[in-house]
Amino acid sequence: MQTLIKFSMENQIPIEIIYLSKTGLLSQRHIIVKKIEGSRLLALCLEKNSIRSFNVEQLLSAGKTRNKNWMLRISG
């Protein structure tokens, strides 16, 4: 998972994450990692169109985005 996070940051390519919030809610997000600060990620959340902070310990999974529309939105 760390390799994919670094890849997103270095290449500014979106990845898909499953995240468990502090309150126990699951969310699926498409993000572009902007910065890694210890155990926190600063990332552009493509759903919210804003910079969000994510605790790495609460990331349940990360993968390449399967939705090509995210790539089209970013590039065009």
ChimeraX attribute file (.defattr): number of C-alpha atoms within 10 A of each C-alpha:
attribute: neighborCount
match mode: 1-to-1
recipient: residues
	/A:1	13
	/A:2	9
	/A:3	8
	/A:4	16
	/A:5	24
	/A:6	15
	/A:7	16
	/A:8	20
	/A:9	21
	/A:10	13
	/A:11	11
	/A:12	15
	/A:13	19
	/A:14	29
	/A:15	24
	/A:16	19
	/A:17	20
	/A:18	16
	/A:19	21
	/A:20	18
	/A:21	13
	/A:22	9
	/A:23	6
	/A:24	9
	/A:25	8
	/A:26	14
	/A:27	12
	/A:28	14
	/A:29	19
	/A:30	24
	/A:31	29
	/A:32	24
	/A:33	27
	/A:34	18
	/A:35	17
	/A:36	16
	/A:37	10
	/A:38	8
	/A:39	10
	/A:40	14
	/A:41	20
	/A:42	18
	/A:43	21
	/A:44	21
	/A:45	19
	/A:46	19
	/A:47	11
	/A:48	11
	/A:49	9
	/A:50	11
	/A:51	16
	/A:52	15
	/A:53	16
	/A:54	18
	/A:55	16
	/A:56	17
	/A:57	10
	/A:58	16
	/A:59	16
	/A:60	14
	/A:61	12
	/A:62	19
	/A:63	14
	/A:64	14
	/A:65	17
	/A:66	12
	/A:67	12
	/A:68	9
	/A:69	10
	/A:70	18
	/A:71	13
	/A:72	9
	/A:73	9
	/A:74	11
	/A:75	7
	/A:76	6
